[in-house]
Amino acid sequence: MTPVSKDPLHGVTLEMQIIRLVARYGWVELSKRIKINCFKSDPSIKSSLKFLRRTPWARAEVEALYLASLNEPQTAETSPSSEDPWALARNKHR
């Protein structure tokens, strides 16, 4: 029998973390919580991955927020806001 990892990041890629955080908070709120330009100026998954892969302190902040988001219930405050340019598109596909 294979041992089960107790690490909550086991098997979760950086891309998966960013996608989940953007879906939960939106780019605007994410840039307020983690103050890095790749979340503020023309944000995208690709540009964020490029920056985070070569910037250990920023990656650590993303991982910490991701872990914290696993333990907090989603409220109206943490759902994507109207400031999120993708919020309307996501809601149309649901």
C-alpha positions, 0 to 999 in steps of 0.5 A: 500500500502506498503511503498518503502524503499529508502535505496539502500541496502534494500533487498541486501545481503552481498553475493549479494554485493560481487558477484556484486563487483567481477563481476564488478572489479574482485578479483585483483582490488577488493583487491586493492580497499579494502585491506583485505586478504580475497580478496587477498589470495585464495579469495572466496565468502565463505571466504569473507562472513565469514570474513566480517560478523565478521568484521564491518569496512571491511563490511562497506568498502564493502557496501560503494564500492558497493553503489559507484559502483551503481552510476558509469558507467562500463568502460574498467578500471573497467571491469574484467582484464586478472589478474582475474582467472574467467574472461575467464570462465565468458566470455565463458558462455556469 
